Amino acid sequence: MLATLLIFAQESAHEEEPSKTAFYVLGALAAVWAIVLFAVGMRSPTFPGSAGAQRGVIAVSVVVVLAAMASSV
């Protein structure tokens, strides 16, 4: 009985690490987003075109980066 309790105590002391899959996916998404912005911005001198589009690009960028940061914690 005591041996069983000791085994359970040791197993509960070793916490499992959370999955890092979300961070990898969101980090890759942020990298792809940056490359897309670079490619579109280099092809179009007026990118993003309007103040509303600029706010949209900034909003999407902030959300993607914050999601990647939140998933890393």
CHARMM-style PDB file with segment names, atoms N, HN, CA, C and O in Angstrom:
ATOM      1  N   MET     1       0.834  -1.199   0.000  1.00  0.00      PROA
ATOM      2  CA  MET     1       0.000   0.000   0.000  1.00  0.00      PROA
ATOM      3  C   MET     1       0.871   1.251   0.000  1.00  0.00      PROA
ATOM      4  O   MET     1       0.618   2.190  -0.755  1.00  0.00      PROA
ATOM      5  N   LEU     2       1.887   1.261   0.840  1.00  0.00      PROA
ATOM      6  HN  LEU     2       2.092   0.499   1.454  1.00  0.00      PROA
ATOM      7  CA  LEU     2       2.769   2.420   0.922  1.00  0.00      PROA
ATOM      8  C   LEU     2       3.526   2.624  -0.394  1.00  0.00      PROA
ATOM      9  O   LEU     2       3.716   3.755  -0.841  1.00  0.00      PROA
ATOM     10  N   ALA     3       3.951   1.525  -1.005  1.00  0.00      PROA
ATOM     11  HN  ALA     3       3.796   0.606  -0.643  1.00  0.00      PROA
ATOM     12  CA  ALA     3       4.659   1.634  -2.273  1.00  0.00      PROA
ATOM     13  C   ALA     3       3.767   2.240  -3.354  1.00  0.00      PROA
ATOM     14  O   ALA     3       4.226   3.041  -4.169  1.00  0.00      PROA
ATOM     15  N   THR     4       2.510   1.859  -3.356  1.00  0.00      PROA
ATOM     16  HN  THR     4       2.138   1.208  -2.694  1.00  0.00      PROA
ATOM     17  CA  THR     4       1.568   2.402  -4.335  1.00  0.00      PROA
ATOM     18  C   THR     4       1.379   3.900  -4.126  1.00  0.00      PROA
ATOM     19  O   THR     4       1.353   4.660  -5.095  1.00  0.00      PROA
ATOM     20  N   LEU     5       1.248   4.329  -2.885  1.00  0.00      PROA
ATOM     21  HN  LEU     5       1.270   3.712  -2.098  1.00  0.00      PROA
ATOM     22  CA  LEU     5       1.109   5.748  -2.591  1.00  0.00      PROA
ATOM     23  C   LEU     5       2.353   6.529  -3.003  1.00  0.00      PROA
ATOM     24  O   LEU     5       2.245   7.640  -3.521  1.00  0.00      PROA
ATOM     25  N   LEU     6       3.524   5.960  -2.778  1.00  0.00      PROA
ATOM     26  HN  LEU     6       3.612   5.057  -2.357  1.00  0.00      PROA
ATOM     27  CA  LEU     6       4.759   6.631  -3.180  1.00  0.00      PROA
ATOM     28  C   LEU     6       4.857   6.770  -4.695  1.00  0.00      PROA
ATOM     29  O   LEU     6       5.320   7.794  -5.196  1.00  0.00      PROA
ATOM     30  N   ILE     7       4.430   5.761  -5.413  1.00  0.00      PROA
ATOM     31  HN  ILE     7       4.054   4.929  -5.006  1.00  0.00      PROA
ATOM     32  CA  ILE     7       4.456   5.820  -6.877  1.00  0.00      PROA
ATOM     33  C   ILE     7       3.507   6.908  -7.371  1.00  0.00      PROA
ATOM     34  O   ILE     7       3.861   7.690  -8.254  1.00  0.00      PROA
ATOM     35  N   PHE     8       2.304   6.958  -6.805  1.00  0.00      PROA
ATOM     36  HN  PHE     8       2.017   6.322  -6.089  1.00  0.00      PROA
ATOM     37  CA  PHE     8       1.350   8.004  -7.195  1.00  0.00      PROA
ATOM     38  C   PHE     8       1.864   9.387  -6.841  1.00  0.00      PROA
ATOM     39  O   PHE     8       1.657  10.337  -7.596  1.00  0.00      PROA
ATOM     40  N   ALA     9       2.528   9.512  -5.709  1.00  0.00      PROA
ATOM     41  HN  ALA     9       2.697   8.741  -5.095  1.00  0.00      PROA
ATOM     42  CA  ALA     9       3.071  10.812  -5.302  1.00  0.00      PROA
ATOM     43  C   ALA     9       4.164  11.260  -6.269  1.00  0.00      PROA
ATOM     44  O   ALA     9       4.237  12.441  -6.611  1.00  0.00      PROA
ATOM     45  N   GLN    10       5.005  10.345  -6.710  1.00  0.00      PROA
ATOM     46  HN  GLN    10       4.945   9.386  -6.433  1.00  0.00      PROA
ATOM     47  CA  GLN    10       6.062  10.693  -7.654  1.00  0.00      PROA
ATOM     48  C   GLN    10       5.482  11.074  -9.009  1.00  0.00      PROA
ATOM     49  O   GLN    10       5.952  12.018  -9.644  1.00  0.00      PROA
ATOM     50  N   GLU    11       4.471  10.352  -9.449  1.00  0.00      PROA
ATOM     51  HN  GLU    11       4.088   9.586  -8.932  1.00  0.00      PROA
ATOM     52  CA  GLU    11       3.863  10.659 -10.740  1.00  0.00      PROA
ATOM     53  C   GLU    11       3.141  11.998 -10.718  1.00  0.00      PROA
ATOM     54  O   GLU    11       3.162  12.726 -11.711  1.00  0.00      PROA
ATOM     55  N   SER    12       2.506  12.332  -9.605  1.00  0.00      PROA
ATOM     56  HN  SER    12       2.489  11.741  -8.798  1.00  0.00      PROA
ATOM     57  CA  SER    12       1.803  13.614  -9.541  1.00  0.00      PROA
ATOM     58  C   SER    12       2.780  14.771  -9.378  1.00  0.00      PROA
ATOM     59  O   SER    12       2.440  15.907  -9.708  1.00  0.00      PROA
ATOM     60  N   ALA    13       3.983  14.510  -8.878  1.00  0.00      PROA
ATOM     61  HN  ALA    13       4.259  13.587  -8.609  1.00  0.00      PROA
ATOM     62  CA  ALA    13       4.983  15.566  -8.728  1.00  0.00      PROA
ATOM     63  C   ALA    13       5.537  15.989 -10.083  1.00  0.00      PROA
ATOM     64  O   ALA    13       5.956  17.135 -10.252  1.00  0.00      PROA
ATOM     65  N   HSD    14       5.543  15.078 -11.044  1.00  0.00      PROA
ATOM     66  HN  HSD    14       5.203  14.148 -10.907  1.00  0.00      PROA
ATOM     67  CA  HSD    14       6.032  15.389 -12.386  1.00  0.00      PROA
ATOM     68  C   HSD    14       4.872  15.883 -13.228  1.00  0.00      PROA
ATOM     69  O   HSD    14       4.093  15.096 -13.766  1.00  0.00      PROA
ATOM     70  N   GLU    15       4.770  17.198 -13.332  1.00  0.00      PROA
ATOM     71  HN  GLU    15       5.402  17.838 -12.895  1.00  0.00      PROA
ATOM     72  CA  GLU    15       3.691  17.757 -14.140  1.00  0.00      PROA
ATOM     73  C   GLU    15       4.046  17.623 -15.606  1.00  0.00      PROA
ATOM     74  O   GLU    15       5.204  17.760 -16.003  1.00  0.00      PROA
ATOM     75  N   GLU    16       3.031  17.354 -16.397  1.00  0.00      PROA
ATOM     76  HN  GLU    16       2.090  17.243 -16.075  1.00  0.00      PROA
ATOM     77  CA  GLU    16       3.245  17.264 -17.834  1.00  0.00      PROA
ATOM     78  C   GLU    16       3.344  18.660 -18.421  1.00  0.00      PROA
ATOM     79  O   GLU    16       2.633  19.576 -18.007  1.00  0.00      PROA
ATOM     80  N   GLU    17       4.230  18.808 -19.383  1.00  0.00      PROA
ATOM     81  HN  GLU    17       4.807  18.064 -19.719  1.00  0.00      PROA
ATOM     82  CA  GLU    17       4.343  20.092 -20.069  1.00  0.00      PROA
ATOM     83  C   GLU    17       3.147  20.272 -20.991  1.00  0.00      PROA
ATOM     84  O   GLU    17       2.691  19.319 -21.623  1.00  0.00      PROA
ATOM     85  N   PRO    18       2.640  21.503 -21.065  1.00  0.00      PROA
ATOM     86  CA  PRO    18       1.527  21.731 -21.994  1.00  0.00      PROA
ATOM     87  C   PRO    18       2.002  21.588 -23.442  1.00  0.00      PROA
ATOM     88  O   PRO    18       3.185  21.742 -23.744  1.00  0.00      PROA
ATOM     89  N   SER    19       1.070  21.296 -24.305  1.00  0.00      PROA
ATOM     90  HN  SER    19       0.109  21.171 -24.059  1.00  0.00      PROA
ATOM     91  CA  SER    19       1.387  21.145 -25.719  1.00  0.00      PROA
ATOM     92  C   SER    19       1.831  22.481 -26.314  1.00  0.00      PROA
ATOM     93  O   SER    19       1.265  23.529 -26.000  1.00  0.00      PROA
ATOM     94  N   LYS    20       2.828  22.435 -27.156  1.00  0.00      PROA
ATOM     95  HN  LYS    20       3.288  21.584 -27.411  1.00  0.00      PROA
ATOM     96  CA  LYS    20       3.344  23.637 -27.807  1.00  0.00      PROA
ATOM     97  C   LYS    20       2.838  23.779 -29.240  1.00  0.00      PROA
ATOM     98  O   LYS    20       3.288  24.652 -29.981  1.00  0.00      PROA
ATOM     99  N   THR    21       1.915  22.928 -29.617  1.00  0.00      PROA
ATOM    100  HN  THR    21       1.549  22.219 -29.015  1.00  0.00      PROA
ATOM    101  CA  THR    21       1.425  22.925 -30.987  1.00  0.00      PROA
ATOM    102  C   THR    21       0.785  24.255 -31.366  1.00  0.00      PROA
ATOM    103  O   THR    21       1.015  24.766 -32.462  1.00  0.00      PROA
ATOM    104  N   ALA    22      -0.018  24.816 -30.464  1.00  0.00      PROA
ATOM    105  HN  ALA    22      -0.205  24.400 -29.573  1.00  0.00      PROA
ATOM    106  CA  ALA    22      -0.687  26.087 -30.767  1.00  0.00      PROA
ATOM    107  C   ALA    22       0.335  27.191 -31.016  1.00  0.00      PROA
ATOM    108  O   ALA    22       0.163  28.012 -31.917  1.00  0.00      PROA
ATOM    109  N   PHE    23       1.396  27.207 -30.218  1.00  0.00      PROA
ATOM    110  HN  PHE    23       1.536  26.539 -29.487  1.00  0.00      PROA
ATOM    111  CA  PHE    23       2.433  28.223 -30.409  1.00  0.00      PROA
ATOM    112  C   PHE    23       3.123  28.059 -31.754  1.00  0.00      PROA
ATOM    113  O   PHE    23       3.375  29.041 -32.452  1.00  0.00      PROA
ATOM    114  N   TYR    24       3.429  26.821 -32.116  1.00  0.00      PROA
ATOM    115  HN  TYR    24       3.224  26.024 -31.549  1.00  0.00      PROA
ATOM    116  CA  TYR    24       4.091  26.585 -33.397  1.00  0.00      PROA
ATOM    117  C   TYR    24       3.194  27.001 -34.566  1.00  0.00      PROA
ATOM    118  O   TYR    24       3.667  27.613 -35.524  1.00  0.00      PROA
ATOM    119  N   VAL    25       1.921  26.676 -34.489  1.00  0.00      PROA
ATOM    120  HN  VAL    25       1.537  26.179 -33.711  1.00  0.00      PROA
ATOM    121  CA  VAL    25       0.995  27.027 -35.564  1.00  0.00      PROA
ATOM    122  C   VAL    25       0.824  28.540 -35.650  1.00  0.00      PROA
ATOM    123  O   VAL    25       0.901  29.113 -36.737  1.00  0.00      PROA
ATOM    124  N   LEU    26       0.592  29.192 -34.502  1.00  0.00      PROA
ATOM    125  HN  LEU    26       0.530  28.727 -33.619  1.00  0.00      PROA
ATOM    126  CA  LEU    26       0.378  30.636 -34.509  1.00  0.00      PROA
ATOM    127  C   LEU    26       1.659  31.394 -34.838  1.00  0.00      PROA
ATOM    128  O   LEU    26       1.604  32.448 -35.471  1.00  0.00      PROA
ATOM    129  N   GLY    27       2.796  30.881 -34.425  1.00  0.00      PROA
ATOM    130  HN  GLY    27       2.840  30.024 -33.911  1.00  0.00      PROA
ATOM    131  CA  GLY    27       4.065  31.504 -34.797  1.00  0.00      PROA
ATOM    132  C   GLY    27       4.316  31.411 -36.293  1.00  0.00      PROA
ATOM    133  O   GLY    27       4.785  32.363 -36.916  1.00  0.00      PROA
ATOM    134  N   ALA    28       3.999  30.257 -36.859  1.00  0.00      PROA
ATOM    135  HN  ALA    28       3.617  29.484 -36.352  1.00  0.00      PROA
ATOM    136  CA  ALA    28       4.137  30.098 -38.310  1.00  0.00      PROA
ATOM    137  C   ALA    28       3.155  31.008 -39.042  1.00  0.00      PROA
ATOM    138  O   ALA    28       3.496  31.584 -40.075  1.00  0.00      PROA
ATOM    139  N   LEU    29       1.950  31.139 -38.517  1.00  0.00      PROA
ATOM    140  HN  LEU    29       1.673  30.672 -37.678  1.00  0.00      PROA
ATOM    141  CA  LEU    29       0.972  32.045 -39.112  1.00  0.00      PROA
ATOM    142  C   LEU    29       1.470  33.492 -39.077  1.00  0.00      PROA
ATOM    143  O   LEU    29       1.296  34.232 -40.045  1.00  0.00      PROA
ATOM    144  N   ALA    30       2.086  33.890 -37.972  1.00  0.00      PROA
ATOM    145  HN  ALA    30       2.227  33.288 -37.186  1.00  0.00      PROA
ATOM    146  CA  ALA    30       2.633  35.244 -37.877  1.00  0.00      PROA
ATOM    147  C   ALA    30       3.758  35.450 -38.892  1.00  0.00      PROA
ATOM    148  O   ALA    30       3.861  36.516 -39.498  1.00  0.00      PROA
ATOM    149  N   ALA    31       4.591  34.441 -39.074  1.00  0.00      PROA
ATOM    150  HN  ALA    31       4.507  33.575 -38.581  1.00  0.00      PROA
ATOM    151  CA  ALA    31       5.672  34.548 -40.045  1.00  0.00      PROA
ATOM    152  C   ALA    31       5.127  34.639 -41.469  1.00  0.00      PROA
ATOM    153  O   ALA    31       5.605  35.441 -42.271  1.00  0.00      PROA
ATOM    154  N   VAL    32       4.133  33.821 -41.778  1.00  0.00      PROA
ATOM    155  HN  VAL    32       3.745  33.169 -41.126  1.00  0.00      PROA
ATOM    156  CA  VAL    32       3.526  33.864 -43.113  1.00  0.00      PROA
ATOM    157  C   VAL    32       2.844  35.209 -43.333  1.00  0.00      PROA
ATOM    158  O   VAL    32       2.939  35.777 -44.421  1.00  0.00      PROA
ATOM    159  N   TRP    33       2.160  35.724 -42.318  1.00  0.00      PROA
ATOM    160  HN  TRP    33       2.083  35.263 -41.434  1.00  0.00      PROA
ATOM    161  CA  TRP    33       1.508  37.025 -42.417  1.00  0.00      PROA
ATOM    162  C   TRP    33       2.541  38.114 -42.714  1.00  0.00      PROA
ATOM    163  O   TRP    33       2.299  38.988 -43.546  1.00  0.00      PROA
ATOM    164  N   ALA    34       3.679  38.064 -42.043  1.00  0.00      PROA
ATOM    165  HN  ALA    34       3.876  37.353 -41.367  1.00  0.00      PROA
ATOM    166  CA  ALA    34       4.728  39.053 -42.280  1.00  0.00      PROA
ATOM    167  C   ALA    34       5.262  38.969 -43.707  1.00  0.00      PROA
ATOM    168  O   ALA    34       5.518  39.996 -44.335  1.00  0.00      PROA
ATOM    169  N   ILE    35       5.428  37.766 -44.215  1.00  0.00      PROA
ATOM    170  HN  ILE    35       5.219  36.932 -43.705  1.00  0.00      PROA
ATOM    171  CA  ILE    35       5.930  37.600 -45.578  1.00  0.00      PROA
ATOM    172  C   ILE    35       4.904  38.102 -46.600  1.00  0.00      PROA
ATOM    173  O   ILE    35       5.264  38.738 -47.591  1.00  0.00      PROA
ATOM    174  N   VAL    36       3.635  37.814 -46.349  1.00  0.00      PROA
ATOM    175  HN  VAL    36       3.343  37.298 -45.544  1.00  0.00      PROA
ATOM    176  CA  VAL    36       2.576  38.294 -47.245  1.00  0.00      PROA
ATOM    177  C   VAL    36       2.536  39.818 -47.239  1.00  0.00      PROA
ATOM    178  O   VAL    36       2.431  40.437 -48.298  1.00  0.00      PROA
ATOM    179  N   LEU    37       2.618  40.429 -46.062  1.00  0.00      PROA
ATOM    180  HN  LEU    37       2.703  39.927 -45.202  1.00  0.00      PROA
ATOM    181  CA  LEU    37       2.627  41.889 -45.993  1.00  0.00      PROA
ATOM    182  C   LEU    37       3.824  42.474 -46.728  1.00  0.00      PROA
ATOM    183  O   LEU    37       3.700  43.483 -47.422  1.00  0.00      PROA
ATOM    184  N   PHE    38       4.970  41.848 -46.580  1.00  0.00      PROA
ATOM    185  HN  PHE    38       5.071  41.028 -46.017  1.00  0.00      PROA
ATOM    186  CA  PHE    38       6.166  42.309 -47.286  1.00  0.00      PROA
ATOM    187  C   PHE    38       5.961  42.230 -48.797  1.00  0.00      PROA
ATOM    188  O   PHE    38       6.242  43.186 -49.520  1.00  0.00      PROA
ATOM    189  N   ALA    39       5.470  41.085 -49.264  1.00  0.00      PROA
ATOM    190  HN  ALA    39       5.242  40.308 -48.676  1.00  0.00      PROA
ATOM    191  CA  ALA    39       5.306  40.886 -50.710  1.00  0.00      PROA
ATOM    192  C   ALA    39       4.291  41.866 -51.296  1.00  0.00      PROA
ATOM    193  O   ALA    39       4.525  42.456 -52.351  1.00  0.00      PROA
ATOM    194  N   VAL    40       3.178  42.032 -50.614  1.00  0.00      PROA
ATOM    195  HN  VAL    40       2.987  41.553 -49.758  1.00  0.00      PROA
ATOM    196  CA  VAL    40       2.149  42.953 -51.118  1.00  0.00      PROA
ATOM    197  C   VAL    40       2.654  44.388 -51.029  1.00  0.00      PROA
ATOM    198  O   VAL    40       2.434  45.176 -51.949  1.00  0.00      PROA
ATOM    199  N   GLY    41       3.311  44.732 -49.958  1.00  0.00      PROA
ATOM    200  HN  GLY    41       3.490  44.093 -49.210  1.00  0.00      PROA
ATOM    201  CA  GLY    41       3.826  46.090 -49.784  1.00  0.00      PROA
ATOM    202  C   GLY    41       4.903  46.448 -50.783  1.00  0.00      PROA
ATOM    203  O   GLY    41       4.991  47.601 -51.206  1.00  0.00      PROA
ATOM    204  N   MET    42       5.721  45.492 -51.167  1.00  0.00      PROA
ATOM    205  HN  MET    42       5.649  44.555 -50.823  1.00  0.00      PROA
ATOM    206  CA  MET    42       6.776  45.759 -52.142  1.00  0.00      PROA
ATOM    207  C   MET    42       6.215  45.913 -53.558  1.00  0.00      PROA
ATOM    208  O   MET    42       6.794  46.621 -54.382  1.00  0.00      PROA
ATOM    209  N   ARG    43       5.099  45.256 -53.838  1.00  0.00      PROA
ATOM    210  HN  ARG    43       4.629  44.681 -53.168  1.00  0.00      PROA
ATOM    211  CA  ARG    43       4.513  45.336 -55.183  1.00  0.00      PROA
ATOM    212  C   ARG    43       3.647  46.571 -55.367  1.00  0.00      PROA
ATOM    213  O   ARG    43       3.481  47.053 -56.488  1.00  0.00      PROA
ATOM    214  N   SER    44       3.092  47.087 -54.273  1.00  0.00      PROA
ATOM    215  HN  SER    44       3.227  46.695 -53.363  1.00  0.00      PROA
ATOM    216  CA  SER    44       2.162  48.196 -54.387  1.00  0.00      PROA
ATOM    217  C   SER    44       2.662  49.375 -53.555  1.00  0.00      PROA
ATOM    218  O   SER    44       2.705  49.286 -52.328  1.00  0.00      PROA
ATOM    219  N   PRO    45       3.037  50.468 -54.197  1.00  0.00      PROA
ATOM    220  CA  PRO    45       3.543  51.610 -53.445  1.00  0.00      PROA
ATOM    221  C   PRO    45       2.467  52.300 -52.596  1.00  0.00      PROA
ATOM    222  O   PRO    45       2.794  53.062 -51.686  1.00  0.00      PROA
ATOM    223  N   THR    46       1.208  52.043 -52.884  1.00  0.00      PROA
ATOM    224  HN  THR    46       0.942  51.424 -53.624  1.00  0.00      PROA
ATOM    225  CA  THR    46       0.138  52.683 -52.116  1.00  0.00      PROA
ATOM    226  C   THR    46      -0.472  51.753 -51.075  1.00  0.00      PROA
ATOM    227  O   THR    46      -1.511  52.070 -50.496  1.00  0.00      PROA
ATOM    228  N   PHE    47       0.160  50.618 -50.832  1.00  0.00      PROA
ATOM    229  HN  PHE    47       1.004  50.361 -51.302  1.00  0.00      PROA
ATOM    230  CA  PHE    47      -0.370  49.664 -49.849  1.00  0.00      PROA
ATOM    231  C   PHE    47      -0.331  50.279 -48.464  1.00  0.00      PROA
ATOM    232  O   PHE    47       0.704  50.836 -48.096  1.00  0.00      PROA
ATOM    233  N   PRO    48      -1.352  50.217 -47.704  1.00  0.00      PROA
ATOM    234  CA  PRO    48      -2.602  49.509 -47.826  1.00  0.00      PROA
ATOM    235  C   PRO    48      -3.700  50.284 -48.513  1.00  0.00      PROA
ATOM    236  O   PRO    48      -4.801  49.756 -48.666  1.00  0.00      PROA
ATOM    237  N   GLY    49      -3.462  51.483 -48.924  1.00  0.00      PROA
ATOM    238  HN  GLY    49      -2.567  51.912 -48.799  1.00  0.00      PROA
ATOM    239  CA  GLY    49      -4.443  52.167 -49.758  1.00  0.00      PROA
ATOM    240  C   GLY    49      -5.294  53.195 -49.055  1.00  0.00      PROA
ATOM    241  O   GLY    49      -5.434  54.315 -49.545  1.00  0.00      PROA
ATOM    242  N   SER    50      -5.859  52.848 -47.932  1.00  0.00      PROA
ATOM    243  HN  SER    50      -5.745  51.938 -47.534  1.00  0.00      PROA
ATOM    244  CA  SER    50      -6.710  53.794 -47.213  1.00  0.00      PROA
ATOM    245  C   SER    50      -6.457  53.662 -45.712  1.00  0.00      PROA
ATOM    246  O   SER    50      -5.805  52.728 -45.246  1.00  0.00      PROA
ATOM    247  N   ALA    51      -6.993  54.624 -44.983  1.00  0.00      PROA
ATOM    248  HN  ALA    51      -7.523  55.382 -45.362  1.00  0.00      PROA
ATOM    249  CA  ALA    51      -6.819  54.590 -43.527  1.00  0.00      PROA
ATOM    250  C   ALA    51      -7.533  53.388 -42.922  1.00  0.00      PROA
ATOM    251  O   ALA    51      -7.044  52.792 -41.962  1.00  0.00      PROA
ATOM    252  N   GLY    52      -8.679  53.031 -43.475  1.00  0.00      PROA
ATOM    253  HN  GLY    52      -9.077  53.514 -44.255  1.00  0.00      PROA
ATOM    254  CA  GLY    52      -9.409  51.865 -42.979  1.00  0.00      PROA
ATOM    255  C   GLY    52      -8.651  50.570 -43.231  1.00  0.00      PROA
ATOM    256  O   GLY    52      -8.595  49.693 -42.369  1.00  0.00      PROA
ATOM    257  N   ALA    53      -8.072  50.458 -44.413  1.00  0.00      PROA
ATOM    258  HN  ALA    53      -8.117  51.170 -45.114  1.00  0.00      PROA
ATOM    259  CA  ALA    53      -7.279  49.264 -44.723  1.00  0.00      PROA
ATOM    260  C   ALA    53      -6.037  49.197 -43.842  1.00  0.00      PROA
ATOM    261  O   ALA    53      -5.630  48.118 -43.411  1.00  0.00      PROA
ATOM    262  N   GLN    54      -5.444  50.344 -43.581  1.00  0.00      PROA
ATOM    263  HN  GLN    54      -5.775  51.220 -43.931  1.00  0.00      PROA
ATOM    264  CA  GLN    54      -4.273  50.386 -42.708  1.00  0.00      PROA
ATOM    265  C   GLN    54      -4.641  49.902 -41.302  1.00  0.00      PROA
ATOM    266  O   GLN    54      -3.912  49.116 -40.698  1.00  0.00      PROA
ATOM    267  N   ARG    55      -5.771  50.376 -40.793  1.00  0.00      PROA
ATOM    268  HN  ARG    55      -6.364  51.015 -41.284  1.00  0.00      PROA
ATOM    269  CA  ARG    55      -6.224  49.929 -39.475  1.00  0.00      PROA
ATOM    270  C   ARG    55      -6.518  48.430 -39.463  1.00  0.00      PROA
ATOM    271  O   ARG    55      -6.243  47.748 -38.476  1.00  0.00      PROA
ATOM    272  N   GLY    56      -7.071  47.924 -40.551  1.00  0.00      PROA
ATOM    273  HN  GLY    56      -7.295  48.478 -41.353  1.00  0.00      PROA
ATOM    274  CA  GLY    56      -7.350  46.493 -40.646  1.00  0.00      PROA
ATOM    275  C   GLY    56      -6.088  45.653 -40.627  1.00  0.00      PROA
ATOM    276  O   GLY    56      -6.021  44.632 -39.943  1.00  0.00      PROA
ATOM    277  N   VAL    57      -5.077  46.092 -41.390  1.00  0.00      PROA
ATOM    278  HN  VAL    57      -5.132  46.921 -41.946  1.00  0.00      PROA
ATOM    279  CA  VAL    57      -3.800  45.370 -41.414  1.00  0.00      PROA
ATOM    280  C   VAL    57      -3.157  45.391 -40.031  1.00  0.00      PROA
ATOM    281  O   VAL    57      -2.638  44.378 -39.562  1.00  0.00      PROA
ATOM    282  N   ILE    58      -3.194  46.544 -39.388  1.00  0.00      PROA
ATOM    283  HN  ILE    58      -3.616  47.367 -39.769  1.00  0.00      PROA
ATOM    284  CA  ILE    58      -2.615  46.652 -38.054  1.00  0.00      PROA
ATOM    285  C   ILE    58      -3.381  45.760 -37.074  1.00  0.00      PROA
ATOM    286  O   ILE    58      -2.771  45.079 -36.250  1.00  0.00      PROA
ATOM    287  N   ALA    59      -4.704  45.761 -37.158  1.00  0.00      PROA
ATOM    288  HN  ALA    59      -5.200  46.314 -37.828  1.00  0.00      PROA
ATOM    289  CA  ALA    59      -5.511  44.953 -36.248  1.00  0.00      PROA
ATOM    290  C   ALA    59      -5.227  43.461 -36.422  1.00  0.00      PROA
ATOM    291  O   ALA    59      -5.058  42.737 -35.441  1.00  0.00      PROA
ATOM    292  N   VAL    60      -5.176  43.011 -37.665  1.00  0.00      PROA
ATOM    293  HN  VAL    60      -5.313  43.600 -38.462  1.00  0.00      PROA
ATOM    294  CA  VAL    60      -4.888  41.594 -37.913  1.00  0.00      PROA
ATOM    295  C   VAL    60      -3.492  41.250 -37.401  1.00  0.00      PROA
ATOM    296  O   VAL    60      -3.297  40.197 -36.793  1.00  0.00      PROA
ATOM    297  N   SER    61      -2.535  42.120 -37.639  1.00  0.00      PROA
ATOM    298  HN  SER    61      -2.694  42.975 -38.133  1.00  0.00      PROA
ATOM    299  CA  SER    61      -1.165  41.880 -37.188  1.00  0.00      PROA
ATOM    300  C   SER    61      -1.095  41.784 -35.670  1.00  0.00      PROA
ATOM    301  O   SER    61      -0.439  40.893 -35.128  1.00  0.00      PROA
ATOM    302  N   VAL    62      -1.767  42.697 -34.989  1.00  0.00      PROA
ATOM    303  HN  VAL    62      -2.299  43.420 -35.429  1.00  0.00      PROA
ATOM    304  CA  VAL    62      -1.759  42.689 -33.522  1.00  0.00      PROA
ATOM    305  C   VAL    62      -2.422  41.416 -32.990  1.00  0.00      PROA
ATOM    306  O   VAL    62      -1.911  40.800 -32.055  1.00  0.00      PROA
ATOM    307  N   VAL    63      -3.536  41.024 -33.569  1.00  0.00      PROA
ATOM    308  HN  VAL    63      -3.951  41.525 -34.329  1.00  0.00      PROA
ATOM    309  CA  VAL    63      -4.237  39.824 -33.105  1.00  0.00      PROA
ATOM    310  C   VAL    63      -3.374  38.579 -33.316  1.00  0.00      PROA
ATOM    311  O   VAL    63      -3.293  37.729 -32.429  1.00  0.00      PROA
ATOM    312  N   VAL    64      -2.738  38.464 -34.465  1.00  0.00      PROA
ATOM    313  HN  VAL    64      -2.803  39.155 -35.185  1.00  0.00      PROA
ATOM    314  CA  VAL    64      -1.914  37.285 -34.745  1.00  0.00      PROA
ATOM    315  C   VAL    64      -0.728  37.227 -33.787  1.00  0.00      PROA
ATOM    316  O   VAL    64      -0.419  36.161 -33.255  1.00  0.00      PROA
ATOM    317  N   VAL    65      -0.073  38.336 -33.564  1.00  0.00      PROA
ATOM    318  HN  VAL    65      -0.324  39.202 -33.996  1.00  0.00      PROA
ATOM    319  CA  VAL    65       1.097  38.357 -32.679  1.00  0.00      PROA
ATOM    320  C   VAL    65       0.680  38.113 -31.232  1.00  0.00      PROA
ATOM    321  O   VAL    65       1.345  37.357 -30.523  1.00  0.00      PROA
ATOM    322  N   LEU    66      -0.398  38.732 -30.783  1.00  0.00      PROA
ATOM    323  HN  LEU    66      -0.938  39.346 -31.359  1.00  0.00      PROA
ATOM    324  CA  LEU    66      -0.859  38.508 -29.404  1.00  0.00      PROA
ATOM    325  C   LEU    66      -1.300  37.065 -29.188  1.00  0.00      PROA
ATOM    326  O   LEU    66      -1.079  36.503 -28.115  1.00  0.00      PROA
ATOM    327  N   ALA    67      -1.920  36.462 -30.199  1.00  0.00      PROA
ATOM    328  HN  ALA    67      -2.099  36.918 -31.071  1.00  0.00      PROA
ATOM    329  CA  ALA    67      -2.315  35.054 -30.074  1.00  0.00      PROA
ATOM    330  C   ALA    67      -1.092  34.158 -29.958  1.00  0.00      PROA
ATOM    331  O   ALA    67      -1.081  33.217 -29.164  1.00  0.00      PROA
ATOM    332  N   ALA    68      -0.065  34.446 -30.747  1.00  0.00      PROA
ATOM    333  HN  ALA    68      -0.074  35.210 -31.393  1.00  0.00      PROA
ATOM    334  CA  ALA    68       1.164  33.649 -30.650  1.00  0.00      PROA
ATOM    335  C   ALA    68       1.825  33.840 -29.290  1.00  0.00      PROA
ATOM    336  O   ALA    68       2.315  32.885 -28.689  1.00  0.00      PROA
ATOM    337  N   MET    69       1.834  35.075 -28.814  1.00  0.00      PROA
ATOM    338  HN  MET    69       1.436  35.852 -29.302  1.00  0.00      PROA
ATOM    339  CA  MET    69       2.435  35.335 -27.496  1.00  0.00      PROA
ATOM    340  C   MET    69       1.642  34.652 -26.385  1.00  0.00      PROA
ATOM    341  O   MET    69       2.230  34.078 -25.469  1.00  0.00      PROA
ATOM    342  N   ALA    70       0.329  34.709 -26.460  1.00  0.00      PROA
ATOM    343  HN  ALA    70      -0.148  35.176 -27.205  1.00  0.00      PROA
ATOM    344  CA  ALA    70      -0.497  34.086 -25.423  1.00  0.00      PROA
ATOM    345  C   ALA    70      -0.350  32.574 -25.419  1.00  0.00      PROA
ATOM    346  O   ALA    70      -0.401  31.949 -24.360  1.00  0.00      PROA
ATOM    347  N   SER    71      -0.171  31.987 -26.578  1.00  0.00      PROA
ATOM    348  HN  SER    71      -0.129  32.495 -27.438  1.00  0.00      PROA
ATOM    349  CA  SER    71      -0.035  30.525 -26.629  1.00  0.00      PROA
ATOM    350  C   SER    71       1.338  30.051 -26.178  1.00  0.00      PROA
ATOM    351  O   SER    71       1.532  28.863 -25.919  1.00  0.00      PROA
ATOM    352  N   SER    72       2.286  30.966 -26.083  1.00  0.00      PROA
ATOM    353  HN  SER    72       2.128  31.931 -26.293  1.00  0.00      PROA
ATOM    354  CA  SER    72       3.628  30.570 -25.653  1.00  0.00      PROA
ATOM    355  C   SER    72       3.733  30.470 -24.137  1.00  0.00      PROA
ATOM    356  O   SER    72       4.667  29.858 -23.619  1.00  0.00      PROA
ATOM    357  N   VAL    73       2.805  31.054 -23.439  1.00  0.00      PROA
ATOM    358  HN  VAL    73       2.046  31.552 -23.860  1.00  0.00      PROA
ATOM    359  CA  VAL    73       2.869  31.064 -21.969  1.00  0.00      PROA
ATOM    360  C   VAL    73       2.357  29.768 -21.407  1.00  0.00      PROA
ATOM    361  OT1 VAL    73       2.333  29.590 -20.189  1.00  0.00      PROA
TER     362      VAL     73
END
